[in-house]
Each structure stands twice: as C-alpha cells, then as structure tokens.
Amino acid sequence: MTDKETAALTESMVQSGESLDWSSLDETLGDVPPHKVDKHSTGGVGDKISLILTPLVCSFDDVLVPMMAGRGLGHTGGTIDKLESIPGFRTQYTASQFSELLLTPADGSDGAGASDAQSRLRGAIVSPSKTVCPADKRMYALRDVTATVTSLPLQTSSIMSKKIAERPDSLVLDVKFGVGSFNNSIEESTELAKSLIRTGELCGIQTTAMITRMDNPLGYAIGNWFEVKECIEIMRAGSSAEINDLSQDVVDLVLAFAGQMLIQAKKAETLEEGITMARTNLTNGKCWSKFRQMVIAQEGDVSYIDNPDMYPKAKYCSAIRSPLSGYITSINSMELGLIGVLLGSGRRAVEEAVDFSSGIILHKTAGMKVEIGDVLAEVHSDREGAVEIESQRVLDSFRISEERVEAPPLIADMVTKDGVVDFDDSVLR
C-alpha cells in the first residue's frame, strides 16, 4: 500500500465510528483554541510514562492533553489498568463526556467563574469507547487469522486510527525496540515510526517520534498499583535529587516527551528549553497538583493517592537475593513482563480479572553493583504458589558480571517528517 492509501484506510477506520469534537470546548476556553497534544507508546514493561506526562504537560497554559489509552497487551502493561487500580477511578467516557471532563473546574467547584483555560482540568486519560474506530476491531480479528498482524500498513492504520479519532493538533510517538518490545530491532521500529508519521501528517496532524530502548524494565515497579505508587513518588519529589535512582529512566523519558510536546504546542523553541520547563513543573508541585485534580475529576479515591501506603497488600511476598557479587549488566524485561502476567498483574485471557496489588519491585537495576545476599527484587501476588514458582524465573532474568558494562542510550533516535537524527541525551542532564 502507498502512504496515501494507508492514510485513507486510517481515516476510513476513524469514520467507521465516533470521533471527538472539540468545537464546544474551544469555544468555552476562549478566542484562541488551546493546543491539543497527545502521546502514544507501542508498549513496554514498567512503561508508566503517561501517568506523569499527561498532568505535567497540561500544567502549562493553553495546552490540553486528551489521551485515550489501552489495557495491557501480552507481556506489556496497560495505562488504563494502572489507573483503574486507583479505587473508583473512572475510565469509560463517551466522546461528549470526554470533552466535558476536560472542562471540569480544576478546583472542584461548580464551575462559576471558571471561564479561562488555566482554571480547567485540561488533561485526562480515558479508555476508547466501543463506538471509537469499530472497524479497527473487525480488521484486527481478520489480521489474526490471515497472517497479517505484522503488516506495516495495517499496523500503522490500527495504531493511528484511535489517535486520529481524538482529533489532536499534534502527536508524539514512543516507538520501542529491544527485548521487551514487540519489535526487537531498531530498524523495524524506525520503519514503523516513519510509517506512523507519514500517516499522521497526511491526516493533518503534526507527528514526531522517538525510538526508545526496551531491553530493561522502566523504573523499579512492574504491576499496576506499584507503578502508580512509583509515579506518585516522582511527582511528589521536591527536586531531582529526591527522585529514586531506580526511577531515573522514567524521569528521562517523561522530560524528553514533555519537552517535545511543548515544542509542538509552541510553548518552547528547542527541546532543551522544553525539558527545562518540564523539569520545573515536575518538581514545583504543578504536575502533582494536576494529577490529584485528574484523579478527583475521574472519581478516584484521592485518599489512596495522598497516602499510598494504605493500599491493600498482596497476600504473598518473597525477596529475591543475589547469589553473586558483581555488576548487573541486564534485566530481561520480556521475561519479567510475562512473569507479571502469571502473578496476576496482566491477563492470560480477555475476561480474566487483574490483581492490582501483584507485581515485581526491583531493588537493583542495570549498571548497579551488587553483593552476595543483596535483595534484587520482591515478588508479590495473591495467587497461592505463584510467588514460589516465579521467584526463580525472576532471578534468572538478571545477568551479573564481574565488570561494569556501559549502558547504551535509552533514547536512540528522533524521527520527524524530515528524517531520522541521533538523539542527543545531553539535553537531559
């Protein structure tokens, strides 16, 4: 298929159902409509970026982040499952309800006097309703039985149709490669990114992408509530120095994507400037305030957000200790993702319930020095016997050597409609 044919197929899939209409929202928020920008990830293990990114970016004036996200798929976690681990958190909204949600007064009032954009919520994460891109669901079922799941044009239209149905002004993509990704090679991921960008641009949406490495898990938490809790810790930190070293890769990705989203929203001129602005709002309380507002607006019990240690604990827990001294060279993210599913944090079948309190907590990550007996990880589950069965697999996921191995860059490349360039990670330091 040509690029134009892929874009036409994508737009047809969007038109098969309901898409978002922001006209009433734009009218309410003033003469100059705020910029609507979203982000999409192709999926990873410990990938909790959207939970911080959404409130962070919408903490800036005249920027909206209307994000439709998905549930866990295979070994990868889902943003919606993570948010639904917050008791009461609502993710199901119709298109018109979604628009109204973004207009919710941020102070929880009845809306009197809340006419300007800054006083509104302006950012939310919801699950696509059944009326959004119904053709995609039909086509995916056909792809599954016709050996076309990996078809690049069909992959592209499936991913982009749901994002284009949001009708954003711009979009940033996190296209992953590596052990824990659906695409093992950087070449495959780069081709997918180029195809996604061409389709987005042909559909009238400014689209960029970053090619990011998914060999090791992101952050220290794998599992729905554990990942929410890690994000809470990051957002409540008053400075970069207060953020857990194990969460640094999460912070780097959040800042990189926030910086690019601010460029596209015309709030920053360079990525370095955007990252500096994002870092400020991450550590000055504005991101945390927006996240609390989002939880309240979407009917979540904010008491668990303010006091995450009150969350119910899993029945069974086991500590995994290092049998060796040395340096961790890698942690197999694919294996830990699959183990997480068996512990209960993912689904083995569509109808299976998720155990929100299950998962894996890492105490060490790649590049760190360990001694014999150090705790590498904790395994948590409500499933009797699962902890004992999976603990050895968790241990086997760690690779330890006598010498330290230099970690490759987390973000490999930046992709735009104009081509591919190396990502300069010095902007993150």
RAFENJO-V301055 format. One record per backbone hydrogen bond with DSSP energy under -0.5 kcal/mol. CO is the residue of the C=O (numbers start at 0). NH is the residue of the N-H. Records with the same first field share a line. If there is no record, write none. Layout:
# RAFENJO-V301055
CO = NH + NH
This chain:
# RAFENJO-V301055
1 = 5
2 = 6
3 = 7
4 = 8
5 = 9
6 = 10
7 = 11
8 = 12
9 = 13
10 = 14
11 = 15
13 = 16
19 = 21
21 = 25
22 = 26
23 = 27
24 = 28
25 = 29
26 = 29
30 = 32
34 = 36 + 63
35 = 168 + 169
37 = 171
39 = 173
43 = 45 + 76
44 = 217
45 = 47
47 = 50 + 51
48 = 51 + 52
49 = 53
51 = 55
52 = 56
53 = 57
55 = 58
56 = 59
59 = 62
61 = 34
63 = 36
64 = 66 + 123
65 = 67
66 = 68 + 125
68 = 127
69 = 79
72 = 75
75 = 72
77 = 81
78 = 82
79 = 83
80 = 84
81 = 84
82 = 85
84 = 86
85 = 88
86 = 300
90 = 92 + 126
93 = 97
94 = 98
95 = 99
96 = 100
97 = 101
98 = 102
99 = 102
100 = 103
101 = 121
103 = 120
104 = 107
110 = 113
112 = 114
115 = 118
116 = 119
118 = 105
121 = 64
123 = 66
125 = 68
126 = 92
128 = 131
130 = 17 + 132
132 = 135 + 136
133 = 137
134 = 138
135 = 139
136 = 140
137 = 141
138 = 142
139 = 143
140 = 144
141 = 144 + 145
142 = 145 + 147 + 148
147 = 150
150 = 154
151 = 155
152 = 156
153 = 157
154 = 158
155 = 159
156 = 160
157 = 161
158 = 162
159 = 163
160 = 164
162 = 165 + 167
163 = 166
164 = 19
168 = 205
169 = 37
170 = 207
171 = 39
172 = 174 + 209
173 = 41 + 175
174 = 211
176 = 213
177 = 180
181 = 183
182 = 177
184 = 188
185 = 189
186 = 190
187 = 191
188 = 192
189 = 193
190 = 194
191 = 195
192 = 196
193 = 197
194 = 198
195 = 199
196 = 200
197 = 201
198 = 202
199 = 204
200 = 203
203 = 205
205 = 170
207 = 172
208 = 414
209 = 174 + 211
210 = 411 + 412
211 = 176
213 = 179
214 = 332
219 = 361
221 = 359
222 = 226
223 = 227
224 = 228
225 = 229
226 = 230
227 = 231
228 = 232
229 = 233
230 = 234
231 = 235
232 = 236
233 = 236
238 = 241
239 = 242
243 = 246
244 = 247
246 = 250
247 = 251
248 = 252
249 = 253
250 = 254
251 = 255
252 = 256
253 = 257
254 = 258
255 = 259
256 = 260
257 = 261
258 = 262
259 = 263
260 = 264
261 = 266 + 267
262 = 265
269 = 273
270 = 274
271 = 275
272 = 276
273 = 277
274 = 278
275 = 279
276 = 280
277 = 281
278 = 282
279 = 283
280 = 286
284 = 288
285 = 289
286 = 290
287 = 291
288 = 292
289 = 293
290 = 294
291 = 295
292 = 296
293 = 297
294 = 299
295 = 298
297 = 89
299 = 301
300 = 303 + 304
301 = 305
302 = 306
304 = 307
306 = 309
307 = 310
315 = 380
317 = 378
318 = 320
319 = 375 + 376
321 = 372
325 = 369
326 = 328 + 400
327 = 366
329 = 398
330 = 332
331 = 335
332 = 336
333 = 337
334 = 338
335 = 339
336 = 340
337 = 341
338 = 342
339 = 343 + 344 + 345
340 = 343
343 = 354
348 = 351
353 = 355
354 = 357
355 = 224
358 = 379
359 = 221 + 361
360 = 377
364 = 367
367 = 327
369 = 325
370 = 373
373 = 321 + 375
375 = 362 + 363
376 = 319
377 = 360
378 = 317
379 = 358
380 = 315
381 = 383
382 = 385 + 386
384 = 388
385 = 389
386 = 390
387 = 391
389 = 393
390 = 394
391 = 395
392 = 396
393 = 396
394 = 397
396 = 331
398 = 328 + 329
400 = 326
409 = 212 + 411
411 = 422
412 = 210
413 = 420
414 = 208
415 = 418
418 = 415
420 = 413
422 = 424
423 = 426
424 = 427
425 = 428
